[in-house]
Amino acid sequence: MTDKLEEIAEQAEKIFLDQITPEGTPLTSLEVPNSSQNGVPLTKDQMVTSFPSKSELALNLSTDHNYLTFMGYIAPIDALDVSNSNTPAIIDPTDPVGENAFRAVAQVDQKGKFKFTKTNAYSGNNGRAAILNNSRGANFLYTAGNAGNGGNPQPDGIIIGAGAQIMDAETRALVAQDPGDPTPVASFNITQLGDAVDKIGKDTNFRGLTIFNDVLYLTKGSGSNGVNTVYFVDTTGTVCTDANGVGLPAASASLPTTALPFDPALLQTKGLDPNNMCILKGFPTALKSATSFPFGLWFANSRTLYVADEGDGDNTYSAATGTYTAAAGQTTAGVNVIEWDGRNDRGAVAANGGYILQVVSGKRTITKKIAIVR
């Protein structure tokens, strides 16, 4: 191996879907088909993740709530560097990984039956999330991810195969599938904010995605280019343009149903143009943010959007306090403990007896019976 390849070496591993209760009790575990199982040769349907990458395993429900979707790679167990490999149809000559591997979307139903859709998108990097749109006669996938291994300028295929993609959901076996070039569904460029153009194809290094009220939302939370924030796709053409990069979805918006009609002649100078995405109004617009790292996102209702921020990766440890200092400073993150001092609303000590304890957090309400015995 070359020194560079040794630095990025990762290994293909099994995927397990574990079902647990809200209290953490294991219920079931479902292994995604892979080459280590009896009866699963390399010609059979299968998919793996890449350790220690694991960026690709965001879970999403289909629009009809009957299927779970997530992304991975078509490769045998123990294969090296599949998350950095080229896809078969999109070759970056600067990529040091000698093997090619399709990226894929897994779709599983309530009975544990899998279907897979392979794609040439995300060459040199990884797809991170997928949602199946199977409502109102539709049957296609939206995906989010990154492409390229850091080279600059990037080949046209890498630019086309990054960011937000759309593809038909397959019903055929993997061996019968022959995906063509990637089909991007949306694009954003920091020039929409008035900023100077940076590395073409990296402003759409997307991570998470969700759908709400017929609008597709995505997040960007990593990389040294672009804006780490929350985005949405504007299918109306009335909000997000090459001259405007911040806004709110139009009331008449609908989900995209076709690929973005970009101009191939502008790929190396403007990327996928014209642009049809905006930063969701109210979210960060600063370049190379050191404080915003959004990943997963979901809507509770039309007024409440939850965004999971994974932090900056600072793992500085203080031997004096026995804590990781950056994490310890985030007092509202993680698991929190609420203690009741045994007093009522008037501050008086509550009498012995039974009580109903209720904790409200966002949209969730937890109710427990307790007893005071002194």
C-alpha contacts under 8 A as a table, 3 or more apart, distances in Angstrom:
res1	aa1	res2	aa2	distance
1	M	5	L	6.00
1	M	6	E	6.31
2	T	5	L	5.13
2	T	6	E	6.27
3	D	6	E	5.15
3	D	7	E	6.41
4	K	7	E	5.16
4	K	8	I	6.70
4	K	96	P	7.37
5	L	8	I	5.36
5	L	9	A	5.96
5	L	96	P	6.32
5	L	97	V	6.73
6	E	9	A	5.23
8	I	81	D	7.10
8	I	84	N	7.75
9	A	80	L	6.27
9	A	81	D	5.30
10	E	50	S	6.19
10	E	51	F	5.54
10	E	52	P	6.27
10	E	53	S	7.26
10	E	80	L	5.43
10	E	81	D	4.68
10	E	82	V	7.40
10	E	83	S	7.56
11	Q	50	S	5.43
11	Q	51	F	5.25
11	Q	52	P	7.46
11	Q	77	I	7.81
11	Q	78	D	5.27
11	Q	79	A	5.63
11	Q	80	L	4.65
11	Q	81	D	6.03
11	Q	82	V	7.48
12	A	48	V	5.98
12	A	49	T	5.62
12	A	50	S	4.42
12	A	51	F	6.17
12	A	75	A	7.31
12	A	76	P	7.02
12	A	77	I	5.15
12	A	78	D	4.73
12	A	79	A	5.11
12	A	80	L	6.32
12	A	81	D	7.49
12	A	82	V	6.90
13	E	48	V	5.63
13	E	49	T	5.37
13	E	50	S	5.79
13	E	51	F	6.36
13	E	77	I	5.51
13	E	78	D	6.27
14	K	31	E	7.42
14	K	32	V	7.06
14	K	34	N	6.68
14	K	47	M	8.00
14	K	48	V	5.45
14	K	49	T	6.37
14	K	77	I	6.96
15	I	31	E	6.01
15	I	32	V	5.49
15	I	47	M	7.95
15	I	48	V	6.12
15	I	49	T	6.29
16	F	29	S	6.42
16	F	30	L	5.49
16	F	31	E	4.50
16	F	32	V	6.07
17	L	29	S	5.58
17	L	30	L	5.00
17	L	31	E	6.39
17	L	32	V	7.57
18	D	26	P	7.29
18	D	27	L	7.49
18	D	28	T	5.83
18	D	29	S	4.33
18	D	30	L	6.37
19	Q	26	P	6.20
19	Q	27	L	5.38
19	Q	28	T	5.13
19	Q	29	S	6.18
20	I	23	E	7.77
20	I	24	G	5.57
20	I	25	T	5.29
20	I	26	P	4.40
20	I	27	L	5.23
20	I	28	T	7.23
21	T	24	G	5.13
21	T	25	T	5.18
21	T	26	P	6.64
21	T	27	L	7.14
22	P	25	T	7.53
30	L	112	G	7.24
32	V	46	Q	7.03
32	V	47	M	6.79
32	V	48	V	7.76
32	V	114	F	7.97
33	P	37	Q	7.22
33	P	40	V	7.17
33	P	45	D	6.91
33	P	46	Q	4.65
33	P	47	M	6.36
34	N	37	Q	6.01
34	N	40	V	6.44
34	N	45	D	7.85
34	N	46	Q	4.80
34	N	47	M	5.82
34	N	48	V	6.62
34	N	76	P	6.96
34	N	77	I	6.88
35	S	38	N	7.84
35	S	40	V	5.31
35	S	41	P	5.70
35	S	42	L	6.16
35	S	46	Q	7.04
35	S	76	P	5.41
35	S	77	I	5.93
36	S	40	V	7.24
36	S	76	P	7.85
36	S	77	I	6.42
37	Q	40	V	5.60
38	N	41	P	7.92
40	V	43	T	7.61
40	V	44	K	5.59
40	V	45	D	7.56
40	V	46	Q	7.61
41	P	44	K	5.59
42	L	45	D	7.84
42	L	46	Q	7.88
42	L	75	A	7.91
42	L	76	P	6.85
43	T	175	V	6.46
44	K	173	A	7.71
44	K	174	L	7.30
44	K	175	V	7.40
45	D	115	K	7.89
45	D	116	F	7.16
45	D	173	A	6.38
45	D	174	L	5.72
45	D	175	V	7.78
46	Q	74	I	6.61
46	Q	75	A	7.92
46	Q	116	F	7.79
47	M	72	G	6.11
47	M	73	Y	5.48
47	M	74	I	5.04
47	M	75	A	6.65
47	M	104	A	7.42
47	M	106	A	7.61
48	V	72	G	5.62
48	V	73	Y	5.33
48	V	74	I	6.51
48	V	75	A	6.54
48	V	76	P	7.39
48	V	77	I	6.98
49	T	54	K	6.39
49	T	56	E	7.26
49	T	57	L	7.68
49	T	72	G	5.21
49	T	73	Y	6.27
50	S	53	S	5.49
50	S	54	K	5.87
50	S	72	G	7.84
50	S	73	Y	7.95
50	S	81	D	7.47
50	S	82	V	6.84
50	S	83	S	6.27
51	F	54	K	6.03
53	S	56	E	7.90
53	S	83	S	7.51
54	K	57	L	6.21
55	S	58	A	7.56
55	S	126	N	7.33
55	S	127	G	7.82
55	S	128	R	5.64
56	E	70	F	7.14
56	E	71	M	5.30
56	E	72	G	5.87
56	E	126	N	6.51
56	E	127	G	5.64
56	E	128	R	3.77
56	E	129	A	6.19
57	L	70	F	5.56
57	L	71	M	5.80
57	L	72	G	7.06
57	L	128	R	6.32
57	L	129	A	6.72
58	A	70	F	5.77
58	A	71	M	7.42
58	A	128	R	6.29
58	A	129	A	5.10
58	A	130	A	7.69
58	A	208	G	7.27
58	A	296	G	7.59
59	L	68	L	6.65
59	L	69	T	5.87
59	L	70	F	5.24
59	L	129	A	6.92
59	L	130	A	7.67
60	N	68	L	5.65
60	N	69	T	5.39
60	N	70	F	6.75
60	N	129	A	7.53
60	N	130	A	6.71
60	N	131	I	5.81
60	N	210	T	7.75
61	L	64	D	7.80
61	L	65	H	5.33
61	L	66	N	7.09
61	L	67	Y	5.70
61	L	68	L	4.68
61	L	69	T	6.33
61	L	131	I	6.57
61	L	132	L	7.41
62	S	65	H	4.93
62	S	66	N	6.26
62	S	67	Y	5.24
62	S	68	L	6.22
62	S	69	T	7.11
62	S	131	I	5.67
62	S	132	L	4.62
62	S	133	N	5.97
62	S	134	N	6.82
63	T	66	N	7.92
63	T	131	I	7.62
63	T	132	L	6.44
63	T	133	N	5.28
63	T	134	N	6.04
63	T	135	S	6.08
63	T	211	I	7.99
64	D	67	Y	7.69
64	D	133	N	7.75
64	D	134	N	6.43
64	D	135	S	5.99
65	H	68	L	7.81
66	N	109	D	6.28
66	N	110	Q	6.88
67	Y	107	Q	6.27
67	Y	108	V	5.52
67	Y	109	D	4.75
67	Y	110	Q	6.94
67	Y	132	L	7.79
68	L	106	A	7.97
68	L	107	Q	5.67
68	L	108	V	5.35
68	L	109	D	6.58
69	T	105	V	6.64
69	T	106	A	5.46
69	T	107	Q	4.66
69	T	108	V	6.64
69	T	129	A	7.84
69	T	130	A	5.89
69	T	131	I	6.04
69	T	132	L	6.93
70	F	105	V	5.65
70	F	106	A	5.46
70	F	107	Q	7.05
70	F	128	R	7.66
70	F	129	A	5.62
70	F	130	A	5.50
70	F	131	I	7.74
71	M	103	R	7.30
71	M	104	A	5.60
71	M	105	V	4.48
71	M	106	A	6.02
71	M	127	G	6.14
71	M	128	R	6.11
71	M	129	A	5.87
71	M	130	A	6.55
72	G	103	R	5.88
72	G	104	A	5.39
72	G	105	V	6.48
72	G	106	A	7.55
72	G	126	N	7.85
72	G	127	G	7.10
73	Y	82	V	6.99
73	Y	83	S	7.56
73	Y	101	A	6.68
73	Y	102	F	5.93
73	Y	103	R	4.51
73	Y	104	A	5.49
74	I	101	A	6.03
74	I	102	F	5.43
74	I	103	R	6.20
74	I	104	A	6.55
74	I	118	K	7.70
75	A	79	A	6.61
75	A	82	V	7.32
75	A	101	A	6.43
75	A	102	F	7.87
76	P	79	A	5.74
79	A	82	V	6.76
81	D	84	N	5.33
81	D	85	S	6.19
81	D	97	V	6.89
82	V	85	S	4.99
82	V	99	E	7.53
82	V	100	N	7.38
82	V	101	A	6.19
83	S	124	G	6.82
83	S	125	N	5.37
83	S	126	N	5.59
84	N	95	D	7.85
84	N	97	V	6.72
84	N	123	S	7.57
84	N	124	G	4.53
84	N	125	N	4.92
84	N	126	N	7.43
84	N	149	N	6.87
85	S	95	D	7.19
85	S	97	V	5.38
85	S	98	G	7.20
85	S	99	E	5.97
85	S	100	N	5.38
85	S	101	A	6.35
85	S	123	S	6.56
85	S	124	G	4.84
85	S	125	N	6.97
86	N	90	I	6.41
86	N	91	I	5.60
86	N	92	D	6.69
86	N	95	D	7.21
86	N	97	V	7.55
86	N	99	E	7.10
86	N	100	N	4.93
86	N	101	A	6.43
86	N	123	S	4.49
86	N	124	G	4.70
86	N	125	N	7.80
87	T	90	I	5.43
87	T	91	I	6.70
87	T	100	N	5.12
87	T	101	A	5.01
87	T	102	F	5.10
87	T	103	R	7.18
87	T	120	N	5.22
87	T	121	A	7.16
87	T	122	Y	7.44
87	T	123	S	4.81
87	T	124	G	7.23
88	P	91	I	6.91
88	P	100	N	5.41
88	P	101	A	6.32
88	P	102	F	6.59
88	P	120	N	6.64
89	A	120	N	6.07
89	A	180	G	7.27
89	A	181	D	6.83
90	I	120	N	6.53
90	I	121	A	7.78
90	I	123	S	6.20
90	I	157	G	5.63
90	I	158	I	6.85
90	I	181	D	7.54
91	I	123	S	7.34
91	I	157	G	7.62
92	D	95	D	5.60
92	D	123	S	7.87
92	D	124	G	7.45
92	D	148	G	7.48
92	D	154	Q	7.82
92	D	155	P	6.49
92	D	158	I	7.35
94	T	149	N	7.99
94	T	151	G	6.83
95	D	98	G	7.84
95	D	124	G	6.85
95	D	149	N	6.33
97	V	100	N	7.98
102	F	118	K	6.07
102	F	119	T	5.87
102	F	120	N	5.83
103	R	118	K	5.74
103	R	119	T	5.42
103	R	120	N	6.47
103	R	121	A	6.89
103	R	122	Y	7.09
103	R	126	N	7.31
103	R	127	G	6.87
104	A	116	F	6.54
104	A	117	T	5.40
104	A	118	K	4.11
104	A	119	T	5.79
105	V	116	F	5.59
105	V	117	T	5.16
105	V	118	K	6.40
105	V	130	A	6.78
106	A	114	F	6.71
106	A	115	K	5.96
106	A	116	F	4.68
106	A	117	T	6.71
107	Q	114	F	5.58
107	Q	115	K	5.11
107	Q	116	F	6.10
108	V	111	K	7.89
108	V	112	G	5.78
108	V	113	K	5.40
108	V	114	F	4.47
108	V	115	K	6.42
109	D	112	G	5.42
109	D	113	K	5.54
109	D	114	F	6.84
110	Q	113	K	7.49
115	K	170	E	7.38
115	K	171	T	6.59
115	K	173	A	7.76
116	F	170	E	6.67
116	F	171	T	7.62
116	F	173	A	7.44
116	F	174	L	6.70
117	T	169	A	6.09
117	T	170	E	5.19
117	T	171	T	7.89
117	T	174	L	7.08
117	T	177	Q	7.93
118	K	174	L	7.06
118	K	177	Q	7.34
118	K	179	P	6.86
119	T	179	P	5.76
119	T	180	G	7.73
119	T	182	P	7.03
120	N	123	S	6.62
120	N	161	G	7.30
120	N	179	P	6.69
120	N	180	G	6.96
120	N	181	D	6.24
120	N	182	P	5.80
121	A	127	G	7.72
121	A	147	A	7.48
121	A	158	I	7.94
121	A	160	I	7.93
121	A	161	G	4.33
121	A	162	A	6.52
121	A	165	Q	7.79
121	A	181	D	7.47
121	A	182	P	5.03
121	A	183	T	7.94
122	Y	125	N	5.43
122	Y	126	N	5.30
122	Y	127	G	5.80
122	Y	145	G	6.43
122	Y	146	N	5.56
122	Y	147	A	4.26
122	Y	148	G	7.25
122	Y	158	I	7.25
122	Y	161	G	5.36
122	Y	162	A	5.43
123	S	126	N	7.18
123	S	147	A	5.25
123	S	148	G	6.08
123	S	158	I	6.43
123	S	161	G	6.94
124	G	147	A	5.50
124	G	148	G	4.49
124	G	149	N	5.20
125	N	145	G	7.97
125	N	146	N	5.77
125	N	147	A	4.72
125	N	148	G	5.68
125	N	149	N	6.43
126	N	145	G	5.82
126	N	146	N	5.68
126	N	147	A	6.58
127	G	143	T	7.08
127	G	144	A	5.90
127	G	145	G	4.05
127	G	146	N	6.27
128	R	143	T	7.46
128	R	144	A	5.63
128	R	145	G	4.89
128	R	146	N	7.84
128	R	206	F	7.81
128	R	207	R	5.58
128	R	208	G	6.89
129	A	143	T	5.57
129	A	144	A	5.26
129	A	145	G	6.96
129	A	207	R	6.81
129	A	208	G	5.93
129	A	209	L	6.67
130	A	141	L	6.51
130	A	142	Y	5.53
130	A	143	T	4.24
130	A	144	A	6.46
130	A	209	L	7.41
131	I	141	L	5.61
131	I	142	Y	5.33
131	I	143	T	6.55
131	I	209	L	7.81
131	I	210	T	7.46
132	L	139	N	7.06
132	L	140	F	5.90
132	L	141	L	4.53
132	L	142	Y	6.54
132	L	169	A	7.48
133	N	138	A	6.08
133	N	139	N	5.75
133	N	140	F	5.49
133	N	141	L	5.95
133	N	142	Y	7.48
134	N	137	G	6.41
134	N	138	A	4.71
134	N	139	N	4.56
134	N	140	F	6.73
135	S	138	A	5.43
135	S	139	N	7.48
139	N	168	D	6.32
139	N	169	A	5.86
140	F	166	I	6.89
140	F	167	M	5.51
140	F	168	D	4.18
140	F	169	A	4.75
141	L	165	Q	7.96
141	L	166	I	5.54
141	L	167	M	5.25
141	L	168	D	6.06
141	L	169	A	5.86
142	Y	164	A	6.97
142	Y	165	Q	5.67
142	Y	166	I	4.73
142	Y	167	M	6.81
143	T	163	G	7.92
143	T	164	A	5.62
143	T	165	Q	5.14
143	T	166	I	6.47
143	T	209	L	7.72
144	A	162	A	7.93
144	A	163	G	5.49
144	A	164	A	4.78
144	A	165	Q	6.57
144	A	206	F	5.44
144	A	207	R	5.84
144	A	208	G	6.50
144	A	209	L	6.70
144	A	218	L	7.44
145	G	162	A	6.19
145	G	163	G	5.15
145	G	164	A	6.82
145	G	205	N	6.09
145	G	206	F	4.96
145	G	207	R	5.62
146	N	162	A	4.94
146	N	163	G	5.64
146	N	202	K	7.67
146	N	204	T	7.30
146	N	205	N	4.72
146	N	206	F	6.18
146	N	207	R	7.81
147	A	158	I	5.80
147	A	159	I	7.31
147	A	161	G	6.42
147	A	162	A	4.78
147	A	163	G	7.61
147	A	205	N	7.57
148	G	151	G	6.91
148	G	154	Q	7.09
148	G	158	I	5.82
148	G	162	A	7.98
151	G	154	Q	5.83
152	N	199	K	7.21
153	P	199	K	7.48
153	P	200	I	7.39
153	P	268	Q	7.63
154	Q	158	I	6.21
154	Q	159	I	6.67
154	Q	200	I	7.32
154	Q	201	G	7.57
154	Q	268	Q	7.99
155	P	158	I	5.40
155	P	159	I	6.66
156	D	159	I	5.23
156	D	160	I	6.24
156	D	267	L	6.45
156	D	268	Q	7.11
157	G	160	I	5.05
157	G	161	G	5.93
157	G	181	D	7.77
157	G	182	P	7.88
158	I	161	G	5.08
158	I	162	A	6.31
158	I	201	G	7.52
159	I	162	A	5.65
159	I	200	I	7.09
159	I	201	G	4.74
159	I	267	L	7.33
159	I	271	G	6.77
159	I	272	L	7.57
160	I	182	P	6.43
160	I	183	T	7.18
160	I	184	P	6.29
160	I	201	G	7.81
160	I	272	L	7.10
161	G	165	Q	7.52
161	G	181	D	7.82
161	G	182	P	5.12
161	G	183	T	7.09
161	G	184	P	6.68
162	A	165	Q	7.55
162	A	184	P	7.50
162	A	201	G	6.74
162	A	202	K	7.93
162	A	204	T	6.82
162	A	205	N	6.95
163	G	184	P	7.34
163	G	186	A	7.71
163	G	187	S	7.44
163	G	201	G	7.95
163	G	204	T	4.64
163	G	205	N	5.49
163	G	206	F	5.35
164	A	184	P	5.79
164	A	185	V	5.73
164	A	186	A	5.70
164	A	187	S	7.33
164	A	204	T	7.44
164	A	206	F	7.13
165	Q	182	P	7.25
165	Q	183	T	5.69
165	Q	184	P	4.18
165	Q	185	V	4.94
165	Q	186	A	7.21
165	Q	259	A	7.68
166	I	183	T	5.91
166	I	184	P	6.07
166	I	185	V	5.50
166	I	258	T	7.31
166	I	259	A	6.36
167	M	183	T	6.82
170	E	177	Q	7.96
172	R	176	A	6.18
172	R	177	Q	6.67
173	A	176	A	5.45
173	A	177	Q	6.74
174	L	177	Q	5.24
183	T	259	A	5.64
183	T	260	L	7.51
184	P	187	S	7.78
184	P	259	A	5.59
184	P	260	L	5.82
185	V	256	P	7.32
185	V	258	T	6.84
185	V	259	A	4.48
185	V	260	L	4.68
186	A	233	V	6.51
186	A	259	A	7.68
186	A	260	L	5.89
186	A	275	N	6.98
186	A	276	N	5.85
186	A	277	M	6.45
187	S	204	T	6.82
187	S	272	L	5.97
187	S	273	D	7.30
187	S	274	P	7.64
187	S	275	N	4.95
187	S	276	N	5.75
187	S	277	M	5.82
188	F	192	Q	7.61
188	F	203	D	6.54
188	F	204	T	6.34
188	F	245	G	7.79
188	F	272	L	7.97
188	F	275	N	5.40
188	F	276	N	6.68
188	F	277	M	5.27
188	F	278	C	6.91
189	N	192	Q	5.81
189	N	197	V	7.56
189	N	203	D	5.92
189	N	204	T	7.77
189	N	226	G	7.84
189	N	242	D	7.93
189	N	270	K	7.89
189	N	271	G	7.82
189	N	275	N	7.01
190	I	193	L	5.42
190	I	194	G	6.99
190	I	195	D	5.66
190	I	196	A	7.14
190	I	197	V	6.50
190	I	198	D	7.77
190	I	203	D	6.87
190	I	226	G	6.30
190	I	227	V	7.59
190	I	245	G	7.66
191	T	194	G	4.92
191	T	195	D	4.82
191	T	196	A	5.75
191	T	197	V	5.75
191	T	242	D	7.42
191	T	243	A	7.72
192	Q	195	D	7.25
192	Q	241	T	7.22
192	Q	242	D	5.23
192	Q	243	A	5.02
192	Q	244	N	5.04
192	Q	245	G	4.68
193	L	243	A	7.45
193	L	244	N	6.44
193	L	245	G	5.34
193	L	246	V	7.59
194	G	243	A	7.88
197	V	200	I	7.60
197	V	270	K	7.78
198	D	225	N	6.94
198	D	226	G	7.65
199	K	202	K	5.87
199	K	203	D	7.49
199	K	225	N	6.83
200	I	203	D	7.13
200	I	267	L	7.92
200	I	268	Q	6.82
200	I	269	T	7.31
200	I	270	K	6.87
200	I	271	G	5.59
201	G	204	T	6.28
201	G	205	N	7.68
201	G	271	G	6.14
201	G	272	L	7.99
202	K	205	N	5.28
202	K	223	G	7.82
202	K	225	N	6.13
202	K	226	G	6.80
203	D	225	N	6.11
203	D	226	G	4.48
203	D	227	V	7.04
204	T	220	K	7.10
204	T	226	G	7.65
205	N	220	K	5.92
205	N	221	G	7.96
205	N	222	S	7.30
205	N	223	G	7.27
206	F	218	L	6.58
206	F	219	T	5.56
206	F	220	K	4.50
206	F	221	G	7.28
207	R	218	L	7.06
207	R	219	T	5.53
207	R	220	K	5.53
207	R	221	G	6.73
207	R	295	F	5.66
207	R	296	G	7.47
208	G	218	L	5.45
208	G	219	T	5.12
208	G	220	K	7.38
208	G	295	F	5.15
208	G	296	G	4.83
208	G	297	L	6.62
209	L	216	L	7.16
209	L	217	Y	5.39
209	L	218	L	4.18
209	L	219	T	6.38
209	L	296	G	6.87
209	L	297	L	6.68
210	T	216	L	6.06
210	T	217	Y	5.30
210	T	218	L	6.59
210	T	297	L	6.50
210	T	298	W	6.12
211	I	214	D	6.40
211	I	215	V	5.57
211	I	216	L	4.75
211	I	217	Y	6.07
211	I	298	W	7.97
212	F	215	V	5.42
212	F	216	L	6.87
212	F	217	Y	7.86
212	F	299	F	6.82
214	D	253	A	6.65
214	D	254	S	4.92
214	D	255	L	5.03
215	V	232	F	6.97
215	V	233	V	6.70
215	V	234	D	7.69
215	V	249	P	7.34
215	V	253	A	6.58
215	V	254	S	6.07
215	V	255	L	5.49
216	L	232	F	5.69
216	L	233	V	5.58
216	L	255	L	6.49
217	Y	230	V	7.13
217	Y	231	Y	5.55
217	Y	232	F	4.25
217	Y	233	V	6.48
218	L	230	V	5.92
218	L	231	Y	5.14
218	L	232	F	6.12
219	T	228	N	7.28
219	T	229	T	5.77
219	T	230	V	4.58
219	T	231	Y	5.97
219	T	294	P	6.10
219	T	295	F	5.98
219	T	296	G	7.40
219	T	297	L	7.71
220	K	227	V	7.02
220	K	228	N	4.79
220	K	229	T	5.50
220	K	230	V	6.67
220	K	231	Y	7.99
220	K	293	F	7.36
220	K	294	P	6.37
220	K	295	F	6.92
221	G	227	V	7.94
221	G	228	N	4.59
221	G	229	T	6.53
221	G	292	S	6.89
221	G	293	F	4.09
221	G	294	P	4.74
221	G	295	F	5.96
221	G	309	D	7.99
222	S	228	N	6.58
222	S	293	F	6.42
223	G	226	G	7.74
223	G	288	K	7.88
224	S	288	K	5.89
225	N	287	L	7.24
225	N	288	K	6.09
226	G	287	L	5.63
226	G	288	K	6.25
227	V	284	P	7.56
227	V	285	T	6.13
227	V	286	A	6.05
227	V	287	L	4.80
227	V	288	K	5.90
227	V	289	S	6.79
228	N	284	P	7.29
228	N	285	T	7.82
228	N	286	A	7.95
228	N	287	L	7.44
228	N	288	K	6.91
228	N	289	S	6.25
228	N	292	S	5.97
228	N	293	F	6.00
228	N	294	P	6.85
229	T	279	I	7.02
229	T	283	F	6.22
229	T	284	P	5.66
229	T	285	T	7.12
229	T	292	S	6.83
229	T	293	F	7.29
229	T	294	P	6.29
230	V	279	I	5.79
230	V	280	L	5.82
230	V	283	F	6.46
230	V	284	P	7.91
230	V	294	P	7.43
231	Y	277	M	6.66
231	Y	278	C	5.50
231	Y	279	I	4.32
231	Y	280	L	5.24
232	F	249	P	7.37
232	F	277	M	5.64
232	F	278	C	5.67
232	F	279	I	6.51
232	F	280	L	6.32
233	V	276	N	6.06
233	V	277	M	4.58
233	V	278	C	6.78
234	D	237	G	6.14
234	D	238	T	7.63
234	D	239	V	6.58
234	D	240	C	6.04
234	D	249	P	6.55
234	D	250	A	7.63
234	D	253	A	6.88
234	D	276	N	5.52
234	D	277	M	5.68
234	D	278	C	7.41
235	T	253	A	6.04
235	T	254	S	6.35
235	T	255	L	6.97
235	T	256	P	6.18
235	T	276	N	7.08
236	T	239	V	7.30
236	T	250	A	7.25
236	T	252	S	7.29
236	T	253	A	5.89
236	T	254	S	7.75
237	G	240	C	6.31
237	G	241	T	6.94
237	G	276	N	6.90
238	T	241	T	7.57
238	T	250	A	7.60
239	V	244	N	7.38
239	V	247	G	6.46
239	V	248	L	7.39
239	V	249	P	7.20
239	V	250	A	7.06
239	V	278	C	7.79
240	C	243	A	7.82
240	C	244	N	5.57
240	C	245	G	5.82
240	C	246	V	7.15
240	C	247	G	7.16
240	C	275	N	7.18
240	C	276	N	5.32
240	C	277	M	5.41
240	C	278	C	5.35
241	T	244	N	5.08
241	T	245	G	6.81
241	T	274	P	7.34
241	T	275	N	5.82
241	T	276	N	5.96
241	T	277	M	7.48
242	D	245	G	7.39
242	D	274	P	6.43
242	D	275	N	5.65
242	D	276	N	7.86
244	N	278	C	7.46
245	G	277	M	7.00
245	G	278	C	4.52
245	G	279	I	5.98
246	V	278	C	4.88
246	V	279	I	4.70
246	V	280	L	6.03
246	V	281	K	5.65
247	G	278	C	6.09
247	G	279	I	6.46
247	G	280	L	5.57
247	G	281	K	4.90
248	L	280	L	5.90
248	L	281	K	5.91
249	P	253	A	6.63
250	A	253	A	5.28
256	P	259	A	7.86
261	P	274	P	7.87
262	F	272	L	5.45
262	F	273	D	5.08
262	F	274	P	6.07
263	D	266	L	5.69
263	D	267	L	7.08
263	D	272	L	6.95
263	D	273	D	5.97
263	D	274	P	7.55
264	P	267	L	5.46
264	P	272	L	7.79
265	A	268	Q	7.69
266	L	269	T	5.40
266	L	270	K	5.41
266	L	271	G	6.19
266	L	272	L	7.35
266	L	273	D	6.92
267	L	270	K	5.57
267	L	271	G	4.08
267	L	272	L	5.87
267	L	273	D	7.48
268	Q	271	G	5.86
270	K	273	D	6.30
272	L	275	N	6.78
279	I	283	F	6.96
279	I	284	P	7.98
279	I	285	T	7.26
280	L	283	F	5.96
284	P	292	S	7.60
286	A	289	S	6.03
289	S	292	S	5.73
289	S	293	F	7.95
290	A	293	F	7.99
290	A	312	D	7.12
291	T	311	G	7.42
291	T	312	D	7.11
292	S	309	D	7.03
292	S	311	G	7.28
293	F	309	D	5.13
293	F	310	E	5.83
293	F	311	G	5.70
293	F	312	D	6.82
294	P	297	L	7.89
294	P	307	V	6.29
294	P	308	A	5.69
294	P	309	D	4.19
294	P	310	E	6.42
295	F	307	V	7.05
295	F	308	A	5.58
295	F	309	D	5.77
295	F	310	E	6.66
296	G	307	V	5.98
296	G	308	A	5.10
296	G	309	D	7.53
297	L	305	L	7.13
297	L	306	Y	5.48
297	L	307	V	4.36
297	L	308	A	5.99
298	W	305	L	5.88
298	W	306	Y	5.33
298	W	307	V	6.74
299	F	302	S	7.12
299	F	304	T	5.91
299	F	305	L	4.43
299	F	306	Y	6.05
300	A	303	R	7.73
300	A	304	T	5.41
300	A	305	L	6.16
300	A	306	Y	7.34
300	A	363	K	7.32
301	N	304	T	5.30
301	N	305	L	7.27
302	S	305	L	7.77
310	E	313	G	7.76
311	G	314	D	7.75
314	D	326	A	6.35
314	D	327	A	7.95
315	N	324	Y	6.01
315	N	325	T	7.62
315	N	326	A	7.08
315	N	327	A	7.83
316	T	324	Y	5.56
316	T	325	T	6.02
316	T	326	A	6.92
317	Y	322	G	7.25
317	Y	323	T	5.89
317	Y	324	Y	4.31
317	Y	325	T	5.95
318	S	321	T	5.58
318	S	322	G	5.58
318	S	323	T	5.55
318	S	324	Y	6.08
318	S	325	T	6.26
319	A	322	G	4.91
319	A	323	T	7.17
323	T	327	A	7.91
323	T	328	A	6.36
324	Y	327	A	5.57
324	Y	328	A	5.91
325	T	328	A	5.05
325	T	329	G	6.24
326	A	329	G	5.29
326	A	330	Q	6.89
327	A	330	Q	5.34
327	A	331	T	7.95
328	A	331	T	6.44
330	Q	333	A	5.61
332	T	336	N	7.21
333	A	336	N	7.63
340	W	343	R	7.48
342	G	349	V	6.07
342	G	350	A	5.83
343	R	346	R	7.63
343	R	347	G	5.32
343	R	348	A	5.25
343	R	349	V	4.39
343	R	350	A	5.08
344	N	347	G	5.30
344	N	348	A	5.61
344	N	349	V	6.44
344	N	350	A	5.74
345	D	348	A	7.53
351	A	372	I	7.37
352	N	371	A	7.33
352	N	372	I	4.84
352	N	373	V	5.25
352	N	374	R	6.73
353	G	371	A	5.54
353	G	372	I	5.35
353	G	373	V	6.76
354	G	369	K	7.12
354	G	370	I	5.82
354	G	371	A	4.36
354	G	372	I	6.48
355	Y	369	K	5.90
355	Y	370	I	5.33
355	Y	371	A	5.98
355	Y	372	I	7.85
356	I	367	T	6.88
356	I	368	K	5.87
356	I	369	K	4.76
356	I	370	I	6.28
357	L	367	T	5.67
357	L	368	K	5.15
357	L	369	K	6.08
357	L	370	I	6.82
358	Q	365	T	6.94
358	Q	366	I	5.63
358	Q	367	T	4.43
358	Q	368	K	6.45
359	V	365	T	5.76
359	V	366	I	5.20
359	V	367	T	6.54
360	V	363	K	7.38
360	V	364	R	5.91
360	V	365	T	4.45
360	V	366	I	6.42
361	S	364	R	5.30
361	S	365	T	6.33
362	G	365	T	8.00
